[in-house]
Amino acid sequence: SLPPLTPGLEDLLAEKVEKSREKEEEKQLSCKVSVMQPILRFLQLLCENHNQKLQNLLRDQNNKTKYNLVSETLILLDSICGSTTGGLGLLGLYINENNVGLINQIMETLTEYCQGPCYENQACIATHESNGLAIITASY
């Protein structure tokens, strides 16, 4: 049988366990972020079979207020992968078991936006000011 732990050592061990739990909780995706995965899957399916009308509509609507969902998807990838911190070479620190499914879905959705080919969406991604294109190429 092991000897009992000293009170100081017990406190230190409890503190380490608590910090480990906190770090794990920080890595978990919030509900606001995790809800994006099925939404992105829906957007991906809208573009299936090279549906150019819907591919273009996701980028440019004929409304007073326009929502470029191609750019917004790229911005989401950029923010999740931490490139805004200048750590593009450190992608492994930002991609983990909690967000890899969402990142994979983002990549699949971006791919479907561009297939056909849809040159306008390709240009939108290639010329965007985010580091999204660099993340895409660094991920593969």
N, C-alpha and C positions, 0 to 999 in steps of 0.2 A: 504494500500500500504506500502511496505517496504521502510525504509529510504535508501538513496543511500550509497554505500559502500565507505569507505575512500580509497584514492589512494593506501596506503600501503597494505590494505587488498585485494584490487583488484589484485595487483601485486602478492601477496602471493597465492591467489586463482588461478590465471593464471599459476603460476609456478607449483603448485600441479597438475593441469590438464595436463600440458605438461609432467611432470614426469610420470604420470599415462599412458599417450599415449605411451611414450618411452618404458616403461616396457612392455606394451602390444605388441608393435612392436618387442621387443626382443624375446618374446615367439613364434612369428610366425616362421614357418619353412622356411628356404631359399629354393629357387628353386632347388639348388643342392641337398638338402636333400629330399624335397618332391617328386622329380622325382623317388626316390627309391621305393616308394610304388607300382606303376604299374610294375616296374622291378622285385620286390620281388614276386608279384602275378604271373608273368610269370614263374619265377623259381619254384614257388610252383606248378604251373600247369604242368611243365615238369616232376615233380616227382609223379603226381597223379597215382593212381592204383598201387602203390608200384613199379614203374618203376626203378628197381635196376640198370640197365645200366646207366640211366641218373643220378640217385642218386650218383653213384660212379664217373661219369664223372664230376659232379659239384665239387667234392672234389679233384679228381686226373686225370689230362689229361696226355696223353702219348706224351707230347711236351717237348721241351727243357726248356721252361718257363712254370711253372705251376701256376695256380690260384685256390687256395682253397676257393671256394665260401661259403662253410659251415663255415669255420673259419672267413671269411670276414663278413658274416651275423652276426655272434656272436659278432664280434668286433663292428659292427654298433650298435647293441643292447647295448653293454657295454658303448659306447660313448654317446648315447642318454640318457641313464638312469643315467649318472653321477657317475658311480661306480669308475671312475678314480680319483674322488675327495675324495674317501674314505667315501662317504655318502650313502652307500648301505642301511642303516637303514632309510634313508630319501627319499626313492623312490617317495613318494608323492610330493616332491618338484620338481622332474624332469619330472614326468608324468603329462601332462595337456591336456586340450581339443584340443590343437593344434597338439600334437604329438601322442595322444593315438591311432589314426587310423594306423599310421605307426608302432607303437610298436606292436599293435595287428597283423598286417600283418607280421612283423618279426617273431613273435611267431608261427603263422600259417605256415610260410615257414620253419622254423626250425623243426616244428613237421613233416611236409611232407618229409623233408630230412631224417628223422629217421624212418619213418614207414615202415613196411614190414615184419620184422624189417630189417633195414640196420645197422648192427652192427658196420661197419667201421665209418659211420657218427656219430653214438651214441658215439663211442670212441673218435672221433675227438672233439666233443662238451665237453664230460666229462673231457678230459685231456688238454683242451686249457688253456693257462695261463691267459686269461681274467677272469673277474668275471661274465661272461655270464651265467654260470650254476647257480651261486648264485642268479643272477637277475631273472632267470626263476623261481626258487623255491620260491623266495621272492615275486614274482608277483602274485602267486596263493595262 
